[in-house]
Amino acid sequence: MGSTPIWSTFRKFNMAKWMVSAKKADFTKLAEIFRIDPVIARIIRNRDIVDETQIDLFLNGTLEDLHAPRLLYDMEKAVFFILSGIRSGVRLRVIGDYDIDGICSTYILLRGLQYCGADVDTVIPHRIKDGYGLNDALIEEAHEAGIDTIITCDNGIAAAQQIAYARQLGMHVVITDHHEVPYEITEDGVRKELLPPAEAIIDPKQEKCSYPFDGICGAVVAYKFIQVITEEYDKEAKPQSSKSAGQSADTKGREALLAELLEFAAFATVGDVMELLDENRIIVRYGLEQMVHTKNIGLRALIEVNGMQNKPLSAYHIGFVLGPCLNATGRLDTAAKALRMLTSGSFADAVMIAGELKELNDSRKEMTRQGTERAVEMIENGPYAEDKVLVLYLPDCHESLAGIIAGRIREKYYKPVFVLTKGEEGVKGSGRSIETYHMYEQMSLCKHLFTKYGGHKMAAGLSLPEEKIEEFRESLNRNCQLSDDDLIEKIVIDVPMPLSYLHMDFVKQLRVLEPFGNGNPKPVFAQKNIRILQGRILGKNGNVGKYRIQDGQGNFYEMIYFGDLEKWHAFLAQSFGESEKERLYREGSRQIVISMIYYPDINVYQGRESLQIVMQDYAQSEK
């Protein structure tokens, strides 16, 4: 079984449907085998991790359990080609992308190729001037600079025309990418991949690739390539018969290099919102542990500027604090600045750049807030009520913020969203999807409208003429097969569990499930008949609520809520009356009783630990 709705138990205010995961296993037996609480065993089963081998890998996987990089199709071919070029002294150029994954991929390839003695430089396209991926101007610039071979990272799989142009100019291209391969449907209904004419293509999503897990990001693909090329380089540099001390030192050099680069593979995996399952989970767990004591001067500066030095790092810190600083430079300035920070040999210089990145991110936050408000106003006052796929044109919005705003609108309305902005040539846009809508495939049904497009199930980018916007909107909605039920957000509860089950040891044991993120969300629990006794508003912007609550057994707890307070207060006023809502914050209340979805956490204040309930969602309890 998958999940069971509990709509009758929890009547929702905001129309999300609460479901209880109902997957079966012998949780008591699993708890005994792996020495974990039965509730932990149930949560792991809820992540579709079934047999004991998978569970052991989930809990205890090490770097030795990562998939062999040589399983990636064309790996041997790419490594042989690039090593041959290095031996011949040809010039190489790495061309990446302007987001977290592209920046980290570029850095990984640069450092790895330098280790192999390559004559290599890098170019990260400018988001506005160049757009995503390869273009003719970048090809021509490389040719004029005497570049023999371009190595792409986090792009290239959709650049068949540009790569053909590079070949015409006498250059070579090796692709490392992780995006979906463009395709066409033939007259007899067969799906045919449209692969670029590159010397080698390393992309786990191509049909010929039998790599066991295709959910890796571009930086992990780059990391796998560097694993193999540095191994082959060391073999050539040190014949098997050599047992010298120098050989040992070089081996340590490679191990140290790969350890550092693992941090960037982990950083990009979280930043590019890859599923934290399979080997991604291992890469991120080990990468985060190392990152706390990183040897990379630029990364250390970024951590320090954000006040996180000597503190444990989680996937949350990458996704919402450090990562956005890297993304901001590509959005509002040039991502080459972030790469300069990572390659800096001076801590003072790195701190200066890191400070600039943080300031850019602060500016990005305000611009995003304004753009989101404009988008909401359009939806509420425009002709979008019947649209199952939202296409919003914000001509004055900075094009780099389109994806973030699309994500915010998707969260608010739970629909696939495209936000379009006015570019230098036509219209550019980004889309963010919901689980039941494969964005890239649906875009492929109207690809004749685009001058350029690409992406995957949950996100996409595009360019199209301004006069095609309405046709794009109509086409997406005409082809849309989403049902009304598909457009209701489902919140899956791991365990309906009373608060009285909670204790400090259990909450600490939840950490064995980390890192949390896409594909492995924080587990959530639910209980009804929670009385909200007293409340107060916290935070610099008054956007956090803290409450004293009581369960049905008379136990008291501290609860905190980081969600939309305006919406929460509207729920309280509608359900219990405006005066009761105000009384809650003034002298306290006995009348507010709700059902809630929650996550238990440990609050540390002045060295003291206390149990804290974090409310995730809420509903009226049954009378």
C-alpha positions as CSV (number, residue, x, y, z in Angstrom):
1,M,0.0,0.0,0.0
2,G,1.1,3.6,-0.5
3,S,-0.8,6.1,1.7
4,T,-4.3,6.4,3.2
5,P,-6.2,9.7,3.2
6,I,-7.3,11.1,6.6
7,W,-9.4,13.9,5.2
8,S,-12.3,13.0,7.6
9,T,-10.1,13.3,10.6
10,F,-8.3,16.5,9.6
11,R,-10.6,19.1,7.9
12,K,-8.2,21.4,6.1
13,F,-8.3,25.2,6.0
14,N,-5.9,25.5,3.0
15,M,-7.2,22.5,1.0
16,A,-4.1,20.4,1.2
17,K,-4.9,16.7,1.6
18,W,-3.3,14.9,4.6
19,M,-2.3,11.3,3.9
20,V,-0.8,8.7,6.3
21,S,1.9,6.5,4.7
22,A,0.6,2.9,5.0
23,K,3.6,0.9,3.8
24,K,4.1,-2.4,5.5
25,A,7.1,-4.2,7.0
26,D,8.1,-5.9,10.2
27,F,9.2,-2.8,12.0
28,T,10.0,-4.5,15.3
29,K,12.3,-6.9,13.5
30,L,14.0,-4.2,11.6
31,A,14.4,-2.1,14.8
32,E,16.2,-5.1,16.5
33,I,18.5,-5.8,13.5
34,F,19.6,-2.2,13.1
35,R,19.2,-1.1,16.7
36,I,16.9,1.7,16.0
37,D,13.4,2.7,17.2
38,P,10.5,1.0,15.4
39,V,9.3,4.4,14.3
40,I,12.6,5.1,12.7
41,A,12.3,1.8,10.8
42,R,8.9,2.8,9.6
43,I,10.1,6.1,8.4
44,I,12.9,4.4,6.4
45,R,10.3,2.0,4.8
46,N,8.2,5.1,3.9
47,R,11.1,6.2,1.7
48,D,10.7,3.0,-0.3
49,I,13.9,1.5,1.2
50,V,12.7,-2.0,1.5
51,D,15.2,-4.9,2.0
52,E,17.9,-5.1,4.7
53,T,20.7,-4.5,2.3
54,Q,19.1,-1.2,1.2
55,I,18.4,-0.2,4.8
56,D,22.0,-0.9,5.8
57,L,23.3,1.2,2.9
58,F,20.9,4.0,3.9
59,L,22.1,4.0,7.5
60,N,25.7,2.9,7.1
61,G,26.8,3.6,3.5
62,T,30.4,4.8,3.0
63,L,32.4,6.2,0.1
64,E,33.3,2.6,-0.8
65,D,29.7,2.1,-1.7
66,L,29.6,4.8,-4.4
67,H,29.0,3.5,-7.9
68,A,32.1,2.9,-10.0
69,P,32.6,6.0,-12.3
70,R,33.7,3.8,-15.2
71,L,30.1,2.6,-15.5
72,L,29.2,5.9,-17.0
73,Y,28.9,5.5,-20.8
74,D,31.8,7.1,-22.8
75,M,33.8,7.5,-19.6
76,E,36.9,5.6,-20.9
77,K,36.6,7.3,-24.3
78,A,36.4,10.8,-22.7
79,V,39.3,10.2,-20.4
80,F,41.5,8.7,-23.2
81,F,40.7,11.7,-25.4
82,I,41.5,14.4,-22.8
83,L,44.6,12.7,-21.6
84,S,45.9,12.4,-25.1
85,G,45.3,16.1,-25.6
86,I,47.1,16.9,-22.3
87,R,50.1,14.9,-23.4
88,S,50.1,16.7,-26.7
89,G,50.0,20.1,-25.0
90,V,46.7,21.3,-26.5
91,R,44.7,24.0,-24.8
92,L,41.5,23.0,-23.0
93,R,38.6,25.2,-22.0
94,V,36.0,24.2,-19.4
95,I,32.6,25.9,-20.1
96,G,30.2,25.6,-17.2
97,D,27.0,27.3,-16.1
98,Y,26.1,30.2,-13.9
99,D,24.3,28.3,-11.1
100,I,25.5,26.4,-8.1
101,D,25.9,23.1,-10.0
102,G,27.6,24.8,-12.9
103,I,30.1,26.8,-10.7
104,C,30.9,23.7,-8.6
105,S,31.3,21.5,-11.8
106,T,33.6,24.0,-13.4
107,Y,35.8,24.2,-10.2
108,I,35.9,20.4,-10.0
109,L,37.1,20.0,-13.6
110,L,39.5,22.9,-13.4
111,R,41.3,21.5,-10.3
112,G,41.3,18.0,-11.6
113,L,42.7,18.8,-15.0
114,Q,45.3,21.1,-13.4
115,Y,46.4,18.1,-11.3
116,C,46.9,16.2,-14.6
117,G,49.1,19.0,-15.9
118,A,46.6,20.4,-18.4
119,D,46.8,23.8,-20.1
120,V,43.3,24.7,-19.1
121,D,41.1,27.7,-18.5
122,T,37.4,28.3,-17.7
123,V,34.5,30.3,-19.0
124,I,31.2,30.6,-17.2
125,P,28.6,32.1,-19.5
126,H,26.9,35.4,-18.4
127,R,23.3,34.7,-17.7
128,I,22.0,37.7,-19.6
129,K,24.6,38.2,-22.3
130,D,25.1,34.5,-23.1
131,G,22.2,32.6,-21.7
132,Y,22.4,29.0,-20.7
133,G,25.0,26.7,-22.2
134,L,27.0,26.9,-25.3
135,N,26.3,29.5,-28.0
136,D,28.1,30.5,-31.2
137,A,29.8,33.4,-29.6
138,L,31.4,31.2,-26.9
139,I,32.5,28.8,-29.6
140,E,34.1,31.6,-31.7
141,E,35.8,33.1,-28.6
142,A,37.3,29.7,-27.8
143,H,38.5,29.3,-31.4
144,E,40.1,32.7,-31.4
145,A,41.9,31.9,-28.2
146,G,43.5,28.8,-29.7
147,I,41.4,26.3,-27.7
148,D,41.6,22.8,-29.1
149,T,39.0,21.1,-26.9
150,I,36.0,22.3,-25.0
151,I,34.8,20.3,-22.0
152,T,31.3,21.2,-20.9
153,C,29.9,20.7,-17.5
154,D,26.3,20.9,-16.4
155,N,25.4,21.7,-20.0
156,G,26.1,20.6,-23.5
157,I,23.6,17.7,-24.1
158,A,21.2,20.1,-25.8
159,A,23.8,22.0,-27.8
160,A,24.0,19.9,-31.0
161,Q,24.1,22.9,-33.3
162,Q,26.8,24.7,-31.4
163,I,28.9,21.6,-31.1
164,A,28.6,21.0,-34.8
165,Y,29.8,24.6,-35.4
166,A,32.8,23.9,-33.1
167,R,33.7,20.9,-35.2
168,Q,33.5,23.0,-38.4
169,L,36.1,25.3,-36.8
170,G,38.4,22.3,-36.2
171,M,37.7,22.1,-32.4
172,H,36.7,19.1,-30.3
173,V,34.1,18.9,-27.6
174,V,33.7,16.5,-24.7
175,I,30.3,16.7,-22.8
176,T,29.8,16.1,-19.1
177,D,26.2,16.8,-18.2
178,H,23.2,15.4,-16.3
179,H,20.2,16.9,-18.1
180,E,17.6,15.2,-20.2
181,V,18.6,14.3,-23.7
182,P,16.6,16.1,-26.4
183,Y,14.5,13.7,-28.5
184,E,12.0,13.6,-31.3
185,I,9.1,11.2,-32.0
186,T,9.5,9.5,-35.4
187,E,6.6,8.9,-37.8
188,D,6.3,5.3,-36.5
189,G,6.0,6.6,-32.9
190,V,9.6,5.8,-31.8
191,R,11.4,8.1,-29.4
192,K,14.7,9.0,-30.9
193,E,17.5,10.7,-29.0
194,L,19.1,13.8,-30.6
195,L,22.7,13.5,-29.4
196,P,25.3,16.2,-30.2
197,P,28.3,15.3,-32.4
198,A,30.8,15.4,-29.6
199,E,34.0,13.3,-29.1
200,A,32.4,11.8,-26.0
201,I,29.2,12.3,-24.0
202,I,29.1,11.5,-20.3
203,D,25.5,11.9,-19.2
204,P,23.7,9.2,-17.2
205,K,20.4,10.1,-18.8
206,Q,21.3,8.9,-22.3
207,E,19.7,5.6,-23.3
208,K,23.0,3.8,-23.8
209,C,24.2,4.5,-20.3
210,S,23.7,1.7,-17.8
211,Y,24.9,3.7,-14.8
212,P,22.9,2.4,-11.8
213,F,21.6,5.8,-10.6
214,D,20.9,8.6,-13.0
215,G,19.8,11.1,-10.4
216,I,23.3,12.7,-10.0
217,C,24.0,16.4,-10.7
218,G,26.5,17.9,-13.1
219,A,29.1,18.3,-10.4
220,V,29.0,14.6,-9.5
221,V,29.4,13.7,-13.2
222,A,32.4,16.0,-13.2
223,Y,33.7,14.4,-10.0
224,K,33.4,10.9,-11.4
225,F,35.3,12.0,-14.5
226,I,38.1,13.5,-12.4
227,Q,38.3,10.3,-10.3
228,V,39.0,8.3,-13.5
229,I,41.3,10.8,-15.3
230,T,43.5,11.4,-12.2
231,E,43.8,7.6,-11.6
232,E,44.9,7.1,-15.3
233,Y,47.2,10.1,-15.1
234,D,48.9,8.7,-11.9
235,K,49.3,5.3,-13.6
236,E,51.1,6.9,-16.5
237,A,53.2,9.2,-14.2
238,K,54.2,6.3,-12.0
239,P,54.9,2.9,-13.6
240,Q,53.7,-0.1,-11.7
241,S,57.3,-1.1,-10.8
242,S,57.9,2.2,-9.0
243,K,57.7,1.9,-5.2
244,S,59.4,5.2,-4.5
245,A,58.4,7.6,-1.7
246,G,57.4,10.0,-4.4
247,Q,54.7,7.6,-5.6
248,S,53.3,7.6,-2.1
249,A,53.3,11.3,-1.9
250,D,51.5,11.7,-5.2
251,T,48.9,9.2,-4.2
252,K,48.2,11.2,-1.1
253,G,48.0,14.3,-3.4
254,R,45.3,12.6,-5.4
255,E,43.4,11.5,-2.3
256,A,43.5,15.0,-0.8
257,L,42.3,16.5,-4.1
258,L,39.4,14.1,-4.4
259,A,38.5,14.7,-0.7
260,E,38.3,18.5,-1.4
261,L,36.3,18.0,-4.6
262,L,33.8,15.8,-2.8
263,E,32.8,18.8,-0.8
264,F,31.8,20.6,-4.1
265,A,30.0,17.5,-5.4
266,A,28.0,17.5,-2.2
267,F,27.4,21.3,-2.3
268,A,26.1,21.1,-5.8
269,T,23.9,18.0,-5.1
270,V,22.0,20.0,-2.5
271,G,22.1,23.2,-4.4
272,D,20.7,21.6,-7.6
273,V,17.9,19.9,-5.5
274,M,18.9,16.4,-6.4
275,E,17.2,13.6,-4.5
276,L,19.2,12.7,-1.4
277,L,18.9,9.0,-2.1
278,D,21.3,6.3,-3.3
279,E,24.9,7.6,-3.7
280,N,23.7,11.2,-3.4
281,R,23.0,10.6,0.3
282,I,26.5,9.3,0.9
283,I,28.2,12.1,-1.1
284,V,26.3,14.8,0.8
285,R,26.8,13.2,4.2
286,Y,30.5,12.9,3.8
287,G,30.9,16.2,2.0
288,L,29.1,18.1,4.8
289,E,31.3,16.5,7.4
290,Q,34.4,17.6,5.5
291,M,33.1,21.0,4.7
292,V,33.2,22.1,8.4
293,H,37.0,21.9,8.2
294,T,37.4,22.7,4.5
295,K,40.8,23.4,3.1
296,N,39.3,25.5,0.3
297,I,40.0,29.2,1.2
298,G,37.0,30.5,-0.8
299,L,34.5,28.1,0.7
300,R,35.9,28.8,4.2
301,A,35.5,32.6,3.6
302,L,31.9,32.1,2.5
303,I,31.1,30.0,5.6
304,E,32.7,32.7,7.8
305,V,31.0,35.6,6.2
306,N,27.7,33.9,6.9
307,G,28.7,33.4,10.6
308,M,28.8,29.6,10.4
309,Q,32.4,28.8,11.1
310,N,33.1,25.9,13.4
311,K,29.4,24.9,13.4
312,P,27.9,21.6,12.0
313,L,26.6,22.1,8.5
314,S,23.4,20.6,7.2
315,A,21.8,20.4,3.8
316,Y,19.6,23.3,5.0
317,H,22.6,25.5,5.3
318,I,23.7,24.7,1.7
319,G,20.2,25.1,0.3
320,F,19.2,28.3,2.1
321,V,22.3,30.1,3.3
322,L,25.5,29.3,1.5
323,G,24.1,28.1,-1.9
324,P,22.0,31.1,-2.6
325,C,25.1,33.3,-2.3
326,L,26.7,31.4,-5.2
327,N,23.5,31.6,-7.2
328,A,23.1,35.3,-6.5
329,T,26.4,36.1,-8.2
330,G,25.2,34.3,-11.4
331,R,21.8,36.0,-11.2
332,L,22.7,39.6,-10.5
333,D,26.4,39.9,-11.5
334,T,28.7,37.2,-13.0
335,A,29.2,33.7,-11.7
336,A,32.9,34.0,-12.6
337,K,33.2,36.0,-9.4
338,A,32.1,33.0,-7.3
339,L,34.7,30.9,-9.2
340,R,37.4,33.5,-8.4
341,M,36.5,33.2,-4.7
342,L,36.8,29.4,-4.8
343,T,40.2,29.6,-6.6
344,S,41.5,32.4,-4.5
345,G,44.9,31.9,-2.8
346,S,44.3,34.8,-0.4
347,F,41.9,34.5,2.5
348,A,41.5,38.3,2.6
349,D,40.6,38.4,-1.1
350,A,38.2,35.5,-0.7
351,V,36.5,37.2,2.3
352,M,36.0,40.3,0.3
353,I,34.4,38.4,-2.6
354,A,32.3,36.4,-0.2
355,G,31.0,39.6,1.4
356,E,30.0,40.8,-2.1
357,L,28.2,37.6,-2.8
358,K,26.2,37.9,0.5
359,E,25.2,41.4,-0.3
360,L,24.0,40.3,-3.7
361,N,22.0,37.6,-2.2
362,D,20.4,40.1,0.3
363,S,19.5,42.3,-2.7
364,R,18.1,39.2,-4.6
365,K,15.8,38.4,-1.7
366,E,14.1,41.9,-1.8
367,M,13.8,41.8,-5.6
368,T,12.2,38.3,-5.3
369,R,9.7,39.5,-2.7
370,Q,8.6,42.3,-5.0
371,G,8.4,40.1,-8.1
372,T,6.4,37.5,-6.2
373,E,3.9,40.1,-5.0
374,R,3.4,41.3,-8.6
375,A,2.8,37.7,-9.8
376,V,0.2,37.0,-7.1
377,E,-1.6,40.3,-8.0
378,M,-1.7,39.1,-11.7
379,I,-3.2,35.8,-10.7
380,E,-5.8,37.2,-8.4
381,N,-6.9,39.9,-10.9
382,G,-6.2,38.3,-14.2
383,P,-7.8,35.6,-16.5
384,Y,-6.0,32.6,-14.8
385,A,-8.8,31.0,-12.7
386,E,-9.3,28.1,-15.2
387,D,-5.6,27.6,-16.0
388,K,-4.1,24.4,-14.6
389,V,-0.6,25.6,-15.8
390,L,0.2,29.2,-15.0
391,V,2.2,31.3,-17.5
392,L,2.9,34.7,-16.1
393,Y,4.7,37.5,-18.0
394,L,6.6,40.0,-15.8
395,P,8.5,42.0,-18.3
396,D,10.2,44.3,-15.7
397,C,11.4,41.4,-13.5
398,H,15.1,40.6,-13.6
399,E,15.2,37.5,-15.7
400,S,17.5,35.7,-13.3
401,L,14.7,35.7,-10.6
402,A,12.1,34.0,-12.8
403,G,12.8,30.6,-11.5
404,I,12.7,31.6,-7.8
405,I,9.5,33.5,-8.3
406,A,8.0,30.5,-10.2
407,G,8.9,28.3,-7.2
408,R,7.2,30.7,-4.8
409,I,4.0,30.8,-6.9
410,R,4.0,27.0,-7.2
411,E,4.1,26.7,-3.4
412,K,1.2,29.1,-3.0
413,Y,-1.1,27.8,-5.7
414,Y,0.2,24.2,-6.2
415,K,0.2,24.4,-10.0
416,P,3.0,24.2,-12.6
417,V,4.2,27.7,-13.1
418,F,6.2,29.5,-15.8
419,V,7.5,33.0,-15.1
420,L,8.6,34.9,-18.2
421,T,10.6,38.1,-18.4
422,K,11.7,40.5,-21.1
423,G,15.2,39.6,-22.3
424,E,17.6,41.4,-24.6
425,E,16.3,39.2,-27.5
426,G,12.7,38.1,-27.0
427,V,11.4,36.6,-23.8
428,K,13.1,34.3,-21.4
429,G,11.6,32.3,-18.6
430,S,11.8,29.5,-16.1
431,G,9.3,26.9,-14.9
432,R,8.8,25.0,-11.7
433,S,6.5,22.0,-11.6
434,I,4.5,19.7,-9.3
435,E,5.0,15.9,-8.9
436,T,2.2,15.0,-11.3
437,Y,3.4,17.1,-14.2
438,H,6.5,16.3,-16.3
439,M,7.5,19.8,-17.4
440,Y,10.1,19.0,-20.0
441,E,7.9,16.4,-21.8
442,Q,4.9,18.8,-21.9
443,M,7.1,21.6,-23.3
444,S,8.3,19.2,-25.9
445,L,4.8,19.0,-27.3
446,C,5.0,22.7,-28.2
447,K,8.7,23.0,-28.9
448,H,8.1,24.8,-32.2
449,L,7.2,27.9,-30.2
450,F,10.7,28.1,-28.6
451,T,14.0,29.5,-29.8
452,K,15.6,27.5,-27.0
453,Y,14.4,25.2,-24.2
454,G,15.6,22.5,-21.8
455,G,15.1,21.0,-18.4
456,H,13.6,18.0,-16.7
457,K,10.5,16.9,-14.9
458,M,10.4,19.5,-12.1
459,A,12.1,22.5,-13.7
460,A,12.8,24.0,-17.1
461,G,14.1,27.1,-18.9
462,L,13.1,28.6,-22.2
463,S,13.3,31.4,-24.7
464,L,10.6,32.4,-27.1
465,P,9.3,35.4,-29.2
466,E,7.1,37.8,-27.2
467,E,4.2,37.4,-29.6
468,K,4.2,33.6,-28.8
469,I,3.4,34.0,-25.1
470,E,-0.3,33.6,-25.3
471,E,0.0,30.7,-27.7
472,F,2.4,29.0,-25.3
473,R,0.0,29.5,-22.4
474,E,-3.0,28.1,-24.5
475,S,-1.0,25.2,-25.8
476,L,0.2,24.0,-22.3
477,N,-3.3,24.2,-20.9
478,R,-4.9,22.6,-23.9
479,N,-2.5,19.6,-23.7
480,C,-2.6,19.5,-19.9
481,Q,-4.0,16.2,-18.5
482,L,-3.9,17.2,-14.8
483,S,-7.0,16.3,-12.9
484,D,-8.5,18.5,-10.1
485,D,-7.1,15.9,-7.6
486,D,-3.6,16.3,-9.1
487,L,-3.8,20.0,-8.2
488,I,-4.4,19.4,-4.5
489,E,-1.2,19.2,-2.5
490,K,-0.7,16.0,-0.7
491,I,1.1,16.0,2.6
492,V,2.2,12.6,3.6
493,I,2.4,11.9,7.3
494,D,5.0,9.3,8.3
495,V,3.4,8.4,11.6
496,P,0.3,9.7,13.4
497,M,2.1,9.8,16.7
498,P,1.1,11.4,20.1
499,L,3.5,13.9,21.5
500,S,3.8,11.8,24.6
501,Y,5.9,9.3,22.6
502,L,8.6,11.9,22.2
503,H,11.7,11.9,24.3
504,M,15.2,13.3,23.9
505,D,16.8,10.0,22.9
506,F,14.2,9.4,20.2
507,V,14.6,12.9,18.7
508,K,18.4,12.6,18.7
509,Q,18.0,9.2,16.9
510,L,16.1,10.9,14.1
511,R,19.5,12.3,13.1
512,V,20.4,8.9,11.6
513,L,18.0,9.8,8.8
514,E,20.0,12.9,7.8
515,P,20.8,14.5,5.4
516,F,17.2,15.7,4.8
517,G,16.2,17.2,1.5
518,N,14.5,16.3,-1.8
519,G,13.7,12.6,-1.9
520,N,14.4,12.2,1.9
521,P,12.3,14.9,3.6
522,K,12.3,15.5,7.3
523,P,9.8,13.0,8.7
524,V,6.5,14.4,9.9
525,F,4.1,13.3,12.5
526,A,0.5,14.2,13.4
527,Q,-1.7,14.5,16.4
528,K,-5.2,15.9,16.9
529,N,-6.8,17.7,19.8
530,I,-3.8,19.9,20.6
531,R,-4.8,22.9,22.7
532,I,-2.9,26.2,22.0
533,L,-2.6,28.0,25.3
534,Q,-0.4,31.0,24.9
535,G,1.4,32.7,22.0
536,R,3.9,35.4,21.2
537,I,5.5,36.7,18.0
538,L,9.3,36.5,17.6
539,G,11.8,37.4,15.0
540,K,13.3,40.6,13.6
541,N,10.4,40.8,11.1
542,G,7.8,39.4,13.4
543,N,7.5,36.3,11.2
544,V,7.8,33.5,13.8
545,G,5.2,32.3,16.3
546,K,6.1,30.6,19.6
547,Y,3.4,28.8,21.6
548,R,2.7,26.8,24.8
549,I,0.5,23.8,24.0
550,Q,-1.1,20.9,25.7
551,D,-2.0,17.5,24.4
552,G,-5.0,15.4,25.3
553,Q,-3.2,13.7,28.2
554,G,-2.5,17.0,30.0
555,N,1.2,17.2,29.0
556,F,2.7,20.7,28.2
557,Y,5.1,21.5,25.3
558,E,6.8,24.4,23.6
559,M,5.9,24.8,20.0
560,I,7.3,27.0,17.2
561,Y,5.9,27.9,13.8
562,F,8.1,29.3,11.0
563,G,5.3,29.3,8.3
564,D,3.0,31.9,6.9
565,L,1.7,33.7,10.0
566,E,-0.8,35.8,8.1
567,K,-2.4,32.6,6.8
568,W,-2.2,31.0,10.3
569,H,-3.9,34.0,11.9
570,A,-6.6,34.0,9.3
571,F,-7.3,30.3,10.1
572,L,-7.5,31.1,13.8
573,A,-9.9,34.0,13.3
574,Q,-12.1,32.0,10.9
575,S,-12.1,28.9,13.1
576,F,-12.3,30.4,16.6
577,G,-13.1,34.1,16.2
578,E,-10.9,37.2,16.0
579,S,-11.3,38.0,19.7
580,E,-10.0,34.5,20.6
581,K,-7.1,34.9,18.3
582,E,-6.2,38.2,20.0
583,R,-6.7,36.7,23.5
584,L,-4.2,33.9,22.6
585,Y,-1.4,36.5,22.4
586,R,-2.7,38.7,25.2
587,E,-3.6,36.6,28.3
588,G,-3.9,33.2,26.7
589,S,-6.7,31.0,25.6
590,R,-8.4,27.6,26.4
591,Q,-10.7,27.5,23.3
592,I,-8.2,26.9,20.5
593,V,-7.9,23.2,19.7
594,I,-6.4,22.0,16.5
595,S,-4.9,19.0,14.7
596,M,-1.4,19.5,13.5
597,I,1.5,18.0,11.5
598,Y,4.7,18.5,13.3
599,Y,8.4,17.6,13.6
600,P,10.2,17.3,16.9
601,D,13.4,19.1,17.4
602,I,15.9,20.0,20.2
603,N,16.3,23.6,21.1
604,V,19.7,24.6,22.6
605,Y,19.7,27.8,24.7
606,Q,22.7,28.8,26.9
607,G,23.9,25.3,26.8
608,R,20.7,23.7,27.9
609,E,18.7,21.3,25.6
610,S,14.9,21.2,25.6
611,L,12.4,19.4,23.4
612,Q,10.6,21.7,20.9
613,I,7.7,20.9,18.6
614,V,7.9,22.5,15.1
615,M,4.5,22.8,13.6
616,Q,4.4,22.1,9.8
617,D,0.7,22.3,9.1
618,Y,-2.6,22.7,10.9
619,A,-6.3,21.9,10.7
620,Q,-9.5,22.1,12.8
621,S,-9.9,19.1,15.1
622,E,-13.1,17.0,15.0
623,K,-15.7,18.1,17.4
